[in-house]
Amino acid sequence: MARGGGVRRPANTEKQKPPPRRSWWRRLLLWGVALLVLGAIVLAIMVGMAARSLPSYEELKHSEAGQTIVVRARDGTEIVTLGPSPGDWLPSEDIPEVMKDAMVSVEDRRFYSHFGVDPLGLARAVFVSVKDETRPEATSTITQQLARNIFLNNSRTMDRKAREAVLAMALEWKFSKQEILELYLNKVYFGGGAYGIDSASRKFFSHSARKLSVAEAAIIAGLVKAPSRYSPTADVKAAVKRANVVLATMKRNGVLAAETADAVDVTAVKLKPETGQNSIRYFTDWTLPQLDLILPDTQEPLEVWTTIDTDMQQAATTAIQANVPKGAQGALVSLDRDGAILAMVGGTDYVSSNYNRATNALRQPGSAWKLFVYLAALEAGYIPDDRVKDEPVTINGWSPRNSGGTYAGEIDVRTAFAYSKNTVAAQIGNDVGFGTVASMARRFGITTPINTMPSMVLGTSDVRVIDMVRAFAAVAAHGTAVEPYGIARVETAKGEVLYRHEAKRVQKLVPEYVAAGITDLLQTAVNVGTGRAAQIGRPVAGKTGTTSSNKDGWFVGFSSGITTGVWMGRDDARPVAGLQGGSAPARAFAAYMSHAVAKRPIEKFDTELKLPEWQLEPDDEHLFGNPDNYFYSDEQGNLVDPSHSVIPREAPFPPASEDPSGGQASSDEFLRRATGGAAGGSGGEVNVRSGNRPAGRPIPTVPVEPQVPD
């Protein structure tokens, strides 16, 4: 018998397992599902409330089709009225099936299956944008477009898109697909004041939409994406190309038989002749889209007071049409001293082409670009009387030559600019730095990409006409930034002011002595140089520009507070025989400016060089300059306000460094930049300005580009 009177139980050697823990991803999934359910409930409540507040179908049917906008010139003259044009309301049964099929195919192929918002289309757009690293394309359904057209404006904000989606789902909740499509086809905007397919059919084809052919339906359906770009009365080729895209889409979606689609000839469609269009529409097309950015949501009738001067606009149109070479196009922009646009011509004929070459076209400026080369030089210490050499020069294998193939030898900066000497511009650009020239162009309002290869000094970077005019206007304003604008104020029909243009804070781009120096050069170019054809009997300052093979001709200049730029060339960039900046463009400038400044007092230019102390001091203090005159820019060449607490990328003259060893007080780099030569190195000296200016800066390693003559 065992001791202790009891049975001994064996010890439990197994460890007790803790209760299984729910993994983190399961908790995350549950939370995600809960949030989705909660979001769906909130969304359903919002959609239901929106649906209850929507007007009835009859009320929507008889609501105003579009907003009426009266555009006025600076003197109050009505120049154009935009708004609904006449057209019948077509019930669904009167709308040709081919019109419905065309619109659904090209605008919203899943229209009959979604609930107002197309999740598949949205997901695809996001996927494509991520894959291609681009911005997502618009994915608005027909119902979303209807909601926007009736209740919202075209501003591209997340708030507006969210409201658009809610209203679209509310419309789907309250109305049938047939009713929504009927509303859409009778209210969507097709351009030129045409709201609805009947209005568009009468405008473009002179008959009711009840009689639309397959080709005509394809043209109308193609307009919704971009009414002005694809308008058949403005650009027939673009309209035909877009209509063929619509037909191909219908064929692919199975709503149009292949043999029918292949047999359609869009080019055979007879269009209604367009009347009443003129060059002022280039200006209104550029100006009116800005209303979406400056105004709150409103469907009230508006009166837009612009800066355009109708007399000057007519003079500008006449000047371009009378001087442009045969087969070429012309553009003109004219600014008042505060940036107000007085005239804008985007082409020789708005009816045949509404493409605005004044604001959209990218063309090489040729020697007009030398404005920035010499601005950079003047800021770096050059003056108009400095001596330079017009002689053959090679910069890392690139050898520019002058337009006439001749060289003048030793001349002054003023003469080199007036006669547009390419070799001198290349030497100066190399001296001050091609990046510095690019930074100067950015500072003066050039918004397009700028290359920094040596040939950039001859204008090989594409620019817009309006940007070049803005730059010259800043020179005319004594080195102060000028921003072009076209809308002075906007009022409702009841007189309530919704917007008024306000002048921006004054921003000094260069010291006044630099502006005075470049004005001296520009005036000489007109008086005795390449711009003599731009003379108008009063002081004019300006610059010509001609690109290689005479593909582009420019003249940009100013007089009596008005700055005007003229460009001429072919849209396909083919050469134009005899086209030079000093010929047709300069003559068009003179013809327009003679009228534009006729009632203004004659103004003499301030070309007196009041140099800063750092250029006059005889001792070493001039090496440090005046910090108040520094103009910093970021890596893209954009101007940085010196008043902000920023560390400049590179000051004009860095402070000397102290060497505690008692050796050289300044670095080699500082001495090289301060003296204009290579520290510790040898090299010949050239008398380029008052006193000897050491030469011998290292030439940057850059690829060779074709040279561009003036």
HUPE-V141088 format. One record per residue. N is the residue number from 1. OMEGA is omega in degrees with one decimal (NA if undefined). BURIAL is 1 if it has 9 or more other ideal C-beta (glycine too) atoms within 8 Angstrom, else 0. D_CENTER is the distance of its C-alpha to the mean C-alpha in Angstrom with 1 decimal. Layout:
BEGIN
((N	OMEGA	BURIAL	D_CENTER) (N	OMEGA	BURIAL	D_CENTER))
END
This chain:
BEGIN
((1	-176.7	0	106.4) (2	177.6	0	103.3) (3	177.6	0	103.2) (4	174.9	0	101.2) (5	178.9	0	102.1) (6	-179.5	0	98.6) (7	-178.9	0	96.3) (8	179.9	0	93.5) (9	179.3	0	90.1) (10	-179.9	0	88.0) (11	178.6	0	84.9) (12	-175.8	0	81.6) (13	-179.6	0	79.9) (14	177.2	0	76.6) (15	-180.0	0	73.7) (16	-178.7	0	72.5) (17	177.4	0	68.9) (18	179.2	0	66.4) (19	-177.5	0	64.9) (20	178.4	0	61.9) (21	179.1	0	58.5) (22	-176.8	0	55.7) (23	-175.8	0	52.9) (24	-177.0	0	49.6) (25	176.3	0	47.6) (26	177.7	0	49.9) (27	179.2	1	49.3) (28	178.8	0	45.6) (29	179.6	0	45.8) (30	177.9	0	47.9) (31	179.0	0	45.6) (32	178.8	0	42.6) (33	179.9	0	44.6) (34	179.3	0	45.7) (35	177.8	0	42.1) (36	178.5	0	41.0) (37	179.3	0	43.9) (38	178.5	0	43.2) (39	179.0	0	39.6) (40	178.8	0	40.7) (41	179.5	0	43.2) (42	179.8	0	40.7) (43	179.5	1	38.2) (44	177.9	0	41.0) (45	180.0	0	42.0) (46	-179.8	1	38.5) (47	179.2	1	38.2) (48	178.7	1	41.7) (49	178.8	0	41.1) (50	179.8	1	37.9) (51	179.9	1	39.8) (52	-177.3	0	42.6) (53	-178.9	0	40.3) (54	174.1	1	38.6) (55	177.2	0	39.6) (56	-179.5	0	42.0) (57	-180.0	0	41.1) (58	178.6	0	42.3) (59	177.6	0	40.3) (60	-179.0	1	37.1) (61	-176.2	1	38.0) (62	177.3	0	38.4) (63	-178.9	0	35.4) (64	-175.4	0	32.8) (65	-177.9	1	30.6) (66	-177.1	1	27.3) (67	177.1	1	26.1) (68	-179.1	1	26.7) (69	175.3	1	24.1) (70	-179.1	1	25.1) (71	-177.3	1	22.5) (72	175.0	1	24.1) (73	-176.0	1	23.5) (74	178.8	1	24.1) (75	178.4	0	27.8) (76	179.6	0	28.0) (77	177.5	0	28.3) (78	-177.2	1	27.3) (79	176.9	1	24.8) (80	174.8	0	24.2) (81	-179.9	0	25.5) (82	-179.4	1	23.9) (83	-176.3	1	26.3) (84	172.3	1	28.9) (85	-172.5	1	30.5) (86	177.8	0	34.2) (87	-178.7	1	35.3) (88	171.0	0	38.3) (89	-179.2	0	38.4) (90	173.5	1	39.6) (91	-173.6	0	41.7) (92	-177.1	1	41.4) (93	179.2	0	44.4) (94	-179.4	0	43.0) (95	179.5	1	39.7) (96	-179.4	1	40.1) (97	-179.3	0	40.3) (98	177.4	1	38.0) (99	177.9	1	35.2) (100	-178.2	1	35.8) (101	180.0	1	35.9) (102	-177.3	1	32.8) (103	-179.9	1	30.8) (104	-178.3	1	32.4) (105	-172.9	1	31.9) (106	-175.9	1	28.2) (107	-172.3	1	27.2) (108	-172.0	1	29.9) (109	175.9	0	32.7) (110	-176.2	1	34.5) (111	-174.3	1	34.5) (112	-177.2	0	38.3) (113	-178.3	0	38.8) (114	-175.7	1	36.5) (115	-179.1	0	37.0) (116	174.9	1	33.6) (117	-176.6	1	31.6) (118	-178.6	1	31.6) (119	-179.9	0	32.4) (120	178.4	0	32.6) (121	179.2	1	29.2) (122	179.6	1	27.8) (123	179.4	0	29.7) (124	179.7	1	28.6) (125	179.0	1	24.9) (126	179.4	1	25.5) (127	-179.1	0	27.6) (128	-179.0	1	25.2) (129	178.0	1	22.3) (130	-178.6	0	24.9) (131	-176.4	0	26.2) (132	-178.6	0	23.0) (133	177.9	0	21.3) (134	176.3	0	18.3) (135	178.9	0	17.3) (136	177.3	0	19.9) (137	179.7	0	19.2) (138	-178.7	0	20.1) (139	-178.0	1	23.9) (140	175.4	0	24.7) (141	175.9	1	28.1) (142	-179.8	1	29.2) (143	177.0	1	31.0) (144	177.8	1	28.0) (145	178.2	1	25.9) (146	178.4	1	28.9) (147	179.4	1	29.1) (148	-177.5	1	25.5) (149	-175.5	1	26.0) (150	-168.6	1	29.2) (151	-171.3	0	28.9) (152	173.0	1	25.4) (153	-173.3	1	21.8) (154	179.8	0	18.6) (155	-175.7	0	17.5) (156	178.0	0	16.9) (157	179.0	0	19.4) (158	179.1	0	22.5) (159	-179.8	0	24.8) (160	179.1	1	23.7) (161	178.9	1	24.0) (162	178.9	0	27.4) (163	178.0	1	28.6) (164	-179.8	1	27.4) (165	179.5	1	29.5) (166	-179.8	1	32.5) (167	178.6	1	32.4) (168	178.5	1	32.2) (169	176.9	1	35.3) (170	176.9	1	37.0) (171	178.4	1	36.4) (172	178.5	1	37.9) (173	-170.5	1	40.8) (174	-173.6	0	41.6) (175	178.2	0	41.0) (176	177.7	0	41.8) (177	-179.6	0	39.4) (178	179.4	0	40.5) (179	-179.9	1	39.8) (180	180.0	1	36.3) (181	177.0	1	35.5) (182	177.4	1	37.0) (183	-177.0	1	34.9) (184	-176.8	1	31.7) (185	178.9	1	32.4) (186	-176.3	1	33.3) (187	-177.1	1	30.4) (188	-175.5	1	27.2) (189	-178.2	1	24.5) (190	178.3	1	24.2) (191	176.6	1	22.0) (192	-179.7	1	23.2) (193	-177.7	1	25.2) (194	174.8	1	27.2) (195	-179.2	1	28.2) (196	-174.0	1	30.7) (197	-179.4	1	31.9) (198	177.0	1	34.5) (199	179.8	1	32.0) (200	-179.7	1	29.7) (201	179.3	1	32.7) (202	-178.7	1	34.0) (203	-173.2	1	30.6) (204	-173.4	1	30.0) (205	175.9	1	33.6) (206	175.4	0	35.9) (207	-178.0	0	38.0) (208	178.0	0	38.4) (209	177.1	1	36.9) (210	-175.3	1	40.5) (211	-176.8	0	40.7) (212	173.5	1	37.5) (213	178.6	0	38.1) (214	-178.9	1	36.7) (215	179.7	1	34.1) (216	177.5	1	33.0) (217	178.6	1	32.9) (218	178.0	1	30.7) (219	-178.2	1	28.2) (220	179.5	1	28.2) (221	-179.5	1	27.9) (222	-176.7	1	24.9) (223	-170.8	1	23.0) (224	-177.1	1	22.7) (225	-179.4	0	20.0) (226	-173.7	0	17.4) (227	-177.6	1	19.4) (228	-177.2	1	17.1) (229	-174.5	0	16.3) (230	179.8	1	20.0) (231	-178.6	1	21.7) (232	178.4	1	24.7) (233	-179.7	1	24.8) (234	-178.6	1	21.3) (235	-175.6	1	21.2) (236	-178.2	0	24.6) (237	179.5	0	24.0) (238	179.9	1	21.3) (239	179.6	1	23.7) (240	179.5	1	26.6) (241	179.5	0	25.0) (242	179.0	1	24.0) (243	177.6	1	27.6) (244	174.2	1	29.2) (245	178.3	1	27.4) (246	-179.9	1	28.9) (247	178.8	1	32.3) (248	178.1	1	32.3) (249	177.2	1	31.6) (250	179.2	1	34.4) (251	-179.2	1	36.7) (252	-179.4	0	35.9) (253	175.7	0	36.5) (254	179.2	0	39.8) (255	177.5	0	39.3) (256	-178.5	1	39.5) (257	-176.7	0	42.2) (258	-179.0	0	41.2) (259	178.3	0	43.2) (260	-179.8	1	41.6) (261	-178.0	1	38.0) (262	-177.1	0	38.8) (263	-177.0	0	40.4) (264	176.8	1	37.4) (265	-176.5	0	35.9) (266	-177.5	1	32.6) (267	-178.5	0	32.4) (268	-179.1	0	35.7) (269	178.5	1	34.3) (270	-177.8	0	34.8) (271	176.1	1	32.0) (272	179.4	0	32.6) (273	-179.5	0	31.5) (274	178.6	0	28.5) (275	173.2	0	29.3) (276	178.5	0	27.8) (277	177.0	0	24.3) (278	-171.4	0	22.9) (279	-179.2	1	19.9) (280	178.1	1	19.3) (281	173.3	1	17.9) (282	-179.6	1	14.7) (283	-178.4	1	14.3) (284	177.4	1	15.7) (285	178.6	1	13.6) (286	-172.3	1	10.4) (287	-169.3	1	12.5) (288	176.3	1	14.8) (289	179.6	0	12.8) (290	179.5	1	12.3) (291	179.6	1	16.1) (292	-177.7	1	16.2) (293	-172.6	0	14.7) (294	-176.4	0	16.9) (295	171.1	1	20.1) (296	177.2	0	22.8) (297	177.3	0	24.1) (298	175.4	1	25.9) (299	179.6	0	27.1) (300	171.9	0	28.6) (301	-174.7	1	28.1) (302	169.4	1	25.5) (303	-176.5	1	25.2) (304	179.1	1	21.9) (305	-175.8	1	22.4) (306	-178.8	1	19.6) (307	-172.3	1	19.5) (308	175.8	1	19.8) (309	-172.5	1	23.0) (310	178.1	1	24.6) (311	179.1	0	26.8) (312	178.4	1	24.1) (313	178.4	1	21.9) (314	178.3	0	25.0) (315	179.0	1	25.7) (316	179.0	1	22.2) (317	179.8	1	22.7) (318	-178.3	1	26.2) (319	179.3	1	25.2) (320	-176.4	1	22.8) (321	-177.5	1	25.2) (322	-173.0	0	28.2) (323	-176.1	1	27.0) (324	178.3	1	24.7) (325	-179.4	1	26.8) (326	179.4	0	28.2) (327	-178.8	0	26.1) (328	175.8	1	22.9) (329	177.9	1	19.9) (330	177.8	1	18.6) (331	-178.9	1	15.7) (332	171.7	1	16.1) (333	-179.8	1	14.5) (334	-177.2	1	17.2) (335	168.8	1	17.1) (336	-173.3	1	20.2) (337	178.9	1	21.2) (338	-179.9	0	19.8) (339	178.7	1	16.3) (340	-179.4	1	17.3) (341	-178.6	1	15.9) (342	-179.9	1	19.1) (343	177.1	1	18.1) (344	176.4	1	15.3) (345	-176.7	1	16.3) (346	-179.2	1	14.2) (347	-176.4	1	17.3) (348	-176.8	0	21.1) (349	-178.0	0	21.8) (350	-177.3	1	19.9) (351	-178.7	0	22.8) (352	177.9	0	22.9) (353	179.3	1	19.1) (354	176.8	1	16.5) (355	-174.0	1	13.6) (356	-179.1	1	11.5) (357	179.0	1	11.5) (358	-175.8	1	10.6) (359	-173.4	1	6.9) (360	-174.4	1	6.6) (361	176.3	1	9.5) (362	-177.3	0	9.9) (363	177.4	1	13.2) (364	-176.7	1	15.7) (365	-177.7	1	16.5) (366	-174.6	1	20.1) (367	172.4	1	22.2) (368	178.5	1	19.7) (369	-178.8	1	18.6) (370	172.5	1	22.1) (371	-175.7	1	21.1) (372	177.1	1	20.1) (373	-176.3	1	23.2) (374	171.7	1	25.5) (375	178.8	1	23.9) (376	179.7	1	24.7) (377	179.8	1	28.1) (378	178.4	1	29.0) (379	-179.7	1	28.1) (380	176.5	1	30.3) (381	174.6	0	33.2) (382	170.7	1	33.1) (383	-175.8	1	34.1) (384	-177.1	1	34.0) (385	179.4	1	37.7) (386	179.5	1	37.7) (387	177.0	1	39.3) (388	-178.9	1	37.5) (389	172.6	1	38.6) (390	-176.3	1	37.1) (391	178.3	0	38.7) (392	-178.6	0	38.0) (393	177.0	1	36.3) (394	178.5	0	35.5) (395	-179.6	1	33.2) (396	177.1	1	34.1) (397	179.5	0	34.8) (398	-176.8	1	31.9) (399	177.6	1	33.4) (400	175.2	1	31.1) (401	179.8	1	32.8) (402	-175.8	1	32.5) (403	-178.6	0	31.6) (404	-179.7	0	35.3) (405	-179.2	0	36.7) (406	-178.0	0	38.7) (407	-173.1	0	39.0) (408	-178.1	1	40.0) (409	-177.2	0	41.5) (410	178.3	0	41.5) (411	176.5	1	39.2) (412	-177.8	1	37.4) (413	-178.6	1	33.7) (414	179.6	1	33.3) (415	179.8	1	34.7) (416	179.2	1	32.7) (417	-176.7	1	29.4) (418	-178.7	1	30.7) (419	172.9	1	31.7) (420	-178.8	1	28.7) (421	-176.2	1	31.1) (422	-177.9	1	29.3) (423	179.2	1	32.1) (424	177.7	1	32.0) (425	179.0	1	28.2) (426	179.6	1	28.9) (427	-179.8	1	31.8) (428	178.4	1	30.0) (429	177.6	1	27.0) (430	-178.2	1	29.6) (431	-176.6	1	31.5) (432	-179.8	1	28.8) (433	-178.1	1	27.1) (434	174.6	1	24.0) (435	177.7	0	22.5) (436	177.1	1	23.1) (437	178.1	1	21.2) (438	178.5	1	18.2) (439	177.8	1	18.6) (440	178.6	1	18.9) (441	176.1	1	15.6) (442	-178.6	1	13.9) (443	-176.2	1	16.0) (444	168.9	1	14.9) (445	175.6	1	11.2) (446	-172.9	1	10.1) (447	-176.6	0	7.4) (448	-179.6	1	8.2) (449	-178.6	0	11.7) (450	175.5	1	14.7) (451	-178.6	0	18.2) (452	172.2	1	21.2) (453	-175.5	1	23.8) (454	-176.9	1	25.9) (455	179.0	1	24.4) (456	-179.4	1	21.0) (457	-179.6	1	22.7) (458	172.8	1	22.7) (459	179.9	1	18.9) (460	176.7	1	18.7) (461	-179.1	1	15.2) (462	179.5	0	12.4) (463	172.9	1	10.1) (464	179.8	1	8.1) (465	-175.3	1	10.7) (466	178.7	1	9.3) (467	177.9	1	9.0) (468	178.4	1	12.5) (469	177.9	1	13.9) (470	-179.4	1	12.9) (471	178.9	1	14.8) (472	178.0	1	17.8) (473	177.5	1	17.9) (474	174.8	1	18.5) (475	178.6	1	21.4) (476	179.3	1	22.7) (477	176.6	1	22.8) (478	175.6	1	25.1) (479	179.8	1	22.7) (480	-177.1	1	21.2) (481	177.6	1	17.6) (482	179.7	1	15.9) (483	-179.5	0	13.0) (484	174.7	1	12.1) (485	-176.7	1	13.1) (486	-178.8	1	14.6) (487	179.4	1	16.9) (488	176.3	1	20.1) (489	178.4	1	22.0) (490	179.6	1	22.7) (491	169.5	1	26.3) (492	179.1	1	28.4) (493	180.0	0	30.9) (494	177.3	0	33.5) (495	178.6	0	31.8) (496	-179.4	0	30.6) (497	179.4	0	27.5) (498	-178.2	1	25.0) (499	173.4	1	22.3) (500	-179.4	0	22.4) (501	177.4	0	19.8) (502	-179.7	0	21.1) (503	178.9	0	20.5) (504	178.0	0	19.3) (505	-178.4	0	21.8) (506	-179.4	0	22.4) (507	-179.4	1	21.1) (508	-176.8	1	22.9) (509	176.5	1	21.1) (510	176.1	1	24.1) (511	-176.4	1	27.7) (512	-179.9	1	28.7) (513	176.1	1	30.9) (514	177.6	1	27.9) (515	178.7	1	26.1) (516	-179.5	1	29.4) (517	-179.3	1	29.9) (518	175.8	1	26.6) (519	174.7	1	27.2) (520	-178.8	1	30.7) (521	-178.9	1	29.3) (522	179.6	1	26.7) (523	178.9	1	29.6) (524	179.2	1	31.9) (525	178.6	1	29.5) (526	-176.2	1	29.7) (527	-174.1	1	33.4) (528	-172.8	0	34.8) (529	-173.2	1	32.2) (530	-176.8	1	29.8) (531	-175.8	1	28.2) (532	-178.9	1	31.5) (533	-179.6	1	30.5) (534	-179.4	1	28.1) (535	-177.9	1	31.1) (536	177.8	1	31.7) (537	175.1	0	34.9) (538	-176.4	0	33.4) (539	175.6	1	31.6) (540	174.7	1	28.3) (541	-177.7	1	26.3) (542	-177.5	1	23.9) (543	175.1	1	23.2) (544	174.7	1	23.3) (545	177.6	1	21.6) (546	179.8	1	22.9) (547	-175.5	1	22.2) (548	-179.6	0	25.0) (549	176.7	0	26.9) (550	178.9	1	25.3) (551	-178.9	1	22.2) (552	173.8	1	20.0) (553	-176.5	1	21.1) (554	159.1	1	19.5) (555	178.2	1	20.8) (556	-178.9	1	19.2) (557	-177.7	1	21.6) (558	178.2	1	22.9) (559	175.3	1	26.2) (560	174.4	1	27.7) (561	179.0	1	24.8) (562	177.7	1	22.3) (563	-175.6	1	19.6) (564	175.7	1	18.6) (565	179.3	1	16.8) (566	172.9	1	17.9) (567	174.0	1	17.0) (568	179.1	1	19.4) (569	178.9	1	19.9) (570	178.0	1	20.4) (571	-179.4	0	18.0) (572	176.1	0	20.2) (573	174.5	0	20.1) (574	-179.1	0	23.8) (575	176.2	0	25.6) (576	-175.1	1	26.3) (577	175.2	0	29.8) (578	-177.5	0	30.1) (579	173.3	1	26.4) (580	-178.9	1	26.0) (581	-178.2	1	23.9) (582	-180.0	1	27.1) (583	-173.6	1	28.1) (584	179.0	1	26.3) (585	179.6	1	23.0) (586	178.4	1	25.3) (587	177.6	1	27.5) (588	176.1	1	24.8) (589	-178.2	1	23.7) (590	-179.4	1	27.3) (591	-179.7	1	28.0) (592	-174.3	1	25.2) (593	176.9	1	25.8) (594	178.0	1	29.6) (595	-172.9	1	29.1) (596	-175.6	1	26.3) (597	-173.0	1	28.5) (598	-176.6	0	31.8) (599	-179.6	0	32.6) (600	178.1	1	31.4) (601	177.6	0	33.8) (602	180.0	0	33.7) (603	174.5	1	32.3) (604	-177.8	0	33.4) (605	174.3	1	31.2) (606	-179.3	0	32.1) (607	179.4	1	32.7) (608	-178.7	0	35.6) (609	175.0	1	35.2) (610	-172.1	0	36.3) (611	177.3	0	36.2) (612	-175.2	1	36.3) (613	-176.9	0	39.7) (614	175.5	1	38.7) (615	-176.5	0	38.5) (616	-176.7	0	41.8) (617	-179.8	0	44.0) (618	-177.2	0	46.8) (619	-172.4	0	47.2) (620	-178.5	0	45.2) (621	-178.0	0	43.5) (622	-178.7	1	40.7) (623	-175.5	1	39.7) (624	177.2	0	38.4) (625	178.3	1	36.2) (626	-177.8	0	35.2) (627	179.8	0	33.2) (628	-177.6	0	31.8) (629	-179.7	0	29.9) (630	178.0	1	28.3) (631	-174.5	1	24.5) (632	176.0	1	23.7) (633	179.2	1	20.7) (634	-174.6	0	20.2) (635	177.9	0	20.2) (636	-179.7	0	16.5) (637	-179.8	1	17.0) (638	-177.5	0	15.7) (639	175.9	1	18.0) (640	-178.3	1	20.8) (641	-178.4	0	22.7) (642	-178.3	1	26.2) (643	179.0	0	27.8) (644	179.9	0	26.9) (645	-179.9	0	29.6) (646	175.0	0	28.0) (647	-177.2	0	29.5) (648	179.0	0	27.6) (649	-178.5	0	26.9) (650	179.1	0	28.8) (651	-179.2	0	30.4) (652	178.1	0	31.0) (653	-178.6	1	34.7) (654	179.9	0	36.1) (655	178.4	0	39.5) (656	178.2	0	42.6) (657	-179.4	0	44.2) (658	-179.8	0	47.8) (659	-177.2	0	50.2) (660	-179.6	0	53.2) (661	179.8	0	55.2) (662	179.8	0	55.4) (663	-177.7	0	53.7) (664	-175.1	0	50.4) (665	-177.9	0	48.6) (666	179.4	0	45.1) (667	177.2	0	43.5) (668	-179.2	0	43.1) (669	179.7	0	39.3) (670	-179.0	1	39.4) (671	179.6	1	41.8) (672	-176.4	1	39.7) (673	-177.4	1	36.5) (674	-177.5	1	38.5) (675	179.8	0	40.4) (676	-179.9	1	37.8) (677	179.3	1	40.0) (678	-176.9	1	41.3) (679	177.2	1	43.7) (680	-176.9	0	47.1) (681	178.9	0	46.2) (682	178.2	0	47.3) (683	-179.9	1	45.4) (684	178.5	0	45.7) (685	-179.0	0	44.6) (686	-179.5	1	42.7) (687	-175.7	0	43.0) (688	175.1	1	39.2) (689	-176.9	1	39.6) (690	-171.3	0	42.5) (691	-179.4	0	44.5) (692	178.6	0	44.3) (693	-178.9	1	41.0) (694	178.8	1	41.9) (695	173.5	1	40.1) (696	176.0	1	40.0) (697	-179.9	1	37.0) (698	-179.8	0	36.6) (699	-179.7	0	34.2) (700	177.6	0	31.7) (701	-177.4	0	32.1) (702	176.8	1	29.1) (703	-178.5	0	28.9) (704	174.8	0	29.2) (705	176.8	1	26.4) (706	178.3	0	27.0) (707	-178.0	1	27.1) (708	-179.3	1	25.0) (709	176.3	1	27.0) (710	NA	1	26.0))
END
